[in-house]
Amino acid sequence: MYEDADEGVTEDMFQESIHSVYFDLMLALFEKEDLKKYPDVVQQLRHVNFRDKLFYVIGHYNKTKI
């Protein structure tokens, strides 16, 4: 997120980064075949509220530091 942030990170950049990381983490939980079987579940991942996405991403990265 900070690689191209010479002039800082905007709120939009931060939110887009969290949305993207959250979606990637969620998709990684599924087998490739399951993604095709459950497109409605994948679609619903996009509608999770930002706060829940943020806490999930923070929790994920806090676990990986240990």
N, C-alpha and C positions, 0 to 999 in steps of 0.2 A: 504494500500500500504506500510505503514511503519512498520507493525507489525514484519516482518521478515527481517528488513533492518539493522541489527546490523553493517554491514560493508558498509552501504550506499545504495543508489538506483541507479541502472544503467539506462542509457537512454532506453534500451530495456525494463526493468522492468516498467519504467514510462509509456512508450508508450503502453505496453500491458495492464496496469491498466486502462489507459484512454479509450482504445478501449473497454475493458470489461464493464466498467461503462457506457459508452455511449450506447452500445448495450443493456444493461439491462434497462437503462432509456427509450430507444426507444420502446423496447418490452412491457414495462409496460403501454404504451399509447394504446396498442391494447387489445381488448377482446380476450380471448383464441381462440374463434371460428374464429375470423378475421385472426389470424396468419396462420391458415390452408387455408383460402380463398385467401390470398395474399402472397404466398411464394416469388414471384418476388420482392415485396416491401421489405420484410425482407432481402432478399439477397442483395438488393441494399444498405441497411444500412451499410453493411460491406465495401462498396466502397467509403464512404464519406471520404474526406481528413482529415488528422490528425488535422490540425489547426481548422477546423470547429467542429470536435468532442471535442477538448480541450475547445474551447470557450463555447460550449453548456454545458459541464460538469461543468465548472467554474460558468457559469450563474445559473445553477441549484442549486449548493451548496451555492451560494451567496444569492439566494432567500430563501433558507431554513433557513438561519441564522437570517433573519429579523423577 
